[in-house]
Amino acid sequence: MTAEKHIMPDGDYGPAGHFDPVRFTRSASRSHRRRHVRVRDVLVDLYTAALAAALAAVLAGSLMVYFREQLLLAAAAPGRTLADQRWLVLPQDLVLYGASTAALAAVAVLARRLGPVSIARAEGHWWLPLPLKRRPMVVRGILGRTLLTAGGGALLQLAVSFTARPGPGYPWTADRLAGAAAFGLAAAVMLLLAALRQTSRSGRSRPASGLMLPAAAVLALLPEAAAAGYRWSPALAAAAAASLWLLLRNRLEHIPGAELVRGGAVSGHAGAAVYFMDVNELSRALAAPGKPSAAVRGRKFFHRPGAGPFAALLRADLVAFLRLPGVWVLPAASLLVCAVVILLEGGLPVYAQLAVIAAAGCASSSAVGAVARQTALLAGVDRLLPLPPAAVRGSRMLAPALAMAAWLALLGAGLSAVGAADPAIAGLGAAAGAGLGAAAVRGGYRQAPDWSVLPVDTPFGPVPSAQLGDLGRGLDTAFLALFPFLLAVFLGPSPALMVAQAAATACAVLVTLLSRR
């Protein structure tokens, strides 16, 4: 033991003199970084990070001021909106409360997918089999994630409050600061509730599993109360966060090792996808795991034998689409967002409503293109099929095209019901939906960014132009298919726009079918 103590760094032993591999690994990692990282590189990194943060803050601040002024102008002199004035019935306070509830629920879902208590795969491989306490392994990580979530939520709430509530005063008035603090602490509470779900070894009796949405609905009331002048709401949220932290800290030892490794693997996968600007990999990392009950969906398609290779592939693609977990969640949420934006009391400018519709359409098409993203991982298997590549892509395209045609047709019917356009807009939307389905497949077969290509030097620093070009694959055909539809919503359907929509949809489909990549 004396020889071992001589070669081990100081401070890596517990109270009984036993070697602590967790403390030793972290101290050795710090020593390695100090020896191999130069001070000049650290200063350059700090300068680059500070400059990027300052530019982002200036850009975000300018956008906040612009939207705030537009809302003030719209409130003083209401302009044109898509819906008739009699349909603008949704109160702004109710919309903000719903948005806060959805944001808090999204924090819980995303945190549950990423862990939130997790360790890296290498650490799990070396540390978990040893008779070590798990609290020192994970307490630093979960504490940092909790503080980061609280700070990010507070900044987001402060920006939204300053923009969406254009009252007198600067962003840092007492009510806005209290509301921001309450929302940040509420987001931390949702993260801690997600962490408590990991502390049970039984998948059926995990605590707080059915309380996420009700908890989000209750916690979303705290920022509204703070905005109304009740300054006790941040203290209440802080007390809830502190209580949950103490409860979680005492139960960190009971988190199963497989759960820790799973969270670390998903977090690492998502972090690498963000670092390498790979949108498809990020979608795969955050995708919900499949459920055993989904295996029975579409079984009626297999009652009869296929009539040929294309029919068999088409049937397999349809069944795979039907068995996707949560495939309709994002399209339904996007449709709800469009309805809220159109029916908001006071009315938003028409170009803002059209921009929201375009963003919702692109997000929905990305959600229904999950089968193409999954099959793109094994592109060599498609070459083994006795079918040309265009036929394979056409089979992949059918289910997303039908889904997006139904989505845009439903949106068009809703726009017609509130007086935004003629009933013919529903048929135009169905045609545009087919183009969005093609864009979903084109984006699903997007290649990973090629980082062997050097960035282009610009006055703002090196820009990875080739990688940014790969990110636009799929969005180009999506905007091409959506543009005539949006123009018809703004101007009203006409024969010329119908012809333009048919041409744009056909162009998007042909570009996807005939692509060589």
C-alpha positions, 0 to 999 in steps of 0.5 A: 500500500505504501508503494501504491500511495507513492505513485498515486496523486495526493488527495485520492484516498477516502477517510479509511485510506482506500483508493478513490478511482473517481477522484483520481480520474478527475484529478488526473484529467485536470493535470493532463489538461493543465500540462497540454493546454497553453495559456494562449489557446485558453485566452483565444478560446475565451475571447472567441466565446465572449465575442460570440456571446456578445454578438448573440446577445446583440442580435437577440436584443435587436430582435426583441426590440423589433418585435416589441415595436411591431406589437405596440404598432399592432395594438395602436393601429390594428392592421390586416390579419389572416382571420376576420376580426370576430375570430380573434378571441384568444386572450394573450395571457391565456396563450402565454400561460399555455406556452409556459406550460408547454415549455416546462413539459418540454423541459421534463421530456427532454431531460428524461430523454437525456438522463438527466442523471448520467455518466459517460459510457467509459465511466460506466464501464470502469466505475459501475462494477466497482463497490463505489458510492454513486453519489460522488459520480453524478452529483456534480453533473446533475447540479450543473444541469439544474443550475444551467436549466434555471439560468436558461429558463430565466433568460428565456422568460425575461426575453418573452416577457419583455417582447410579448408584454409591451408595457412600460419599463426596461426588461429588468423591472421588478415584476419581470425579474420576479417572473423570470426567476419563477420560471427558471426555478420552475424549469429546475423543478421539472428537471428534478422531477425527471431525475426522480423518475430514474431512482426507481428500479421498477419501470412501472412504479417510477415516481412522478411519471404521471405528474409531469403535465399537471406539475407543468400546468401548476408551475406555469402559474408562478410566472403569471403570478409574479407578473401580476405583482405577487413577489412570493412566487419565486420563493415558492418555486425555490422552496419546491426546487430545494425540497426536490434536490434534497430528496433526489440527493438522498436517492442518487445511490438507487439509480440503476447503472443501466439508466446512468449509462443510457442517459450518458449515451444519449447525451453524448450522441446528441452533443456530438450531433450538435457539435458536428451540425448533423440534424439527422443524427440529432433527431435519431438521438432524441427520438423516443424509443419504440413501444412493444404495443406498436408492433401490432400496428399495420399487421393487416397489410401482411395478410396477403402476399405482395404483388412484386418488389415495389409492392412489398417495399411500399407495404414495409414502408407504410408499416414502418411509418405506422409503427413510429413512436409519437409520429403525430405529436409534432404535427399536432402541436404545430397545427395547434401553434398555427391556430393560436397564432391566427386566432390571437386577440389583437392579431399578429401581422400577416407576414408573421403569421405566414412565417409561423405557418412555414416553420410549422410545415417544415417542422411537421415534414421533418417529423414524418420523415423519420423512416427515411432518416432511419433507412438512410443509415443503411443506404447500402441495403437499398442498393440490394433491392431489385428496384431503381433508386427512384422507385425506392425513394418513391416508396419512402415518399408515399407515407410522408406525402399523404400525411403532409397532404392531410396536414395542410388540407386540414390547415387550409380548411381551418383558414377557410373557416375563419375567413382567411381564404376561399375553400379552394385553399384546402385542395391547394394545401393538399398539393403542397403537402405532397411536395413537403413529403418529398422534402422530408425524404430529401432531408432524410437522405441528407449526407453527414457534413463533410468536415474535411472541407476547410471553412471559408474565411470571412470578416466574421471568422471562418464559416463552414460553408460546405457544412451549412450547404448540407444543412439546407438539403430538404429545406430548399424543396420544402420552401419551394413547395410551400411558397405558392400555398403561402402566396395563395393564403395571402392573395387568395387562390387563383388559377395561376397559383394553382398551376404554380403549386402543381409545378412546384410540387412536381419539381420537388418530387422530381428533385427527390426522385432523381437525386444521385445522393 
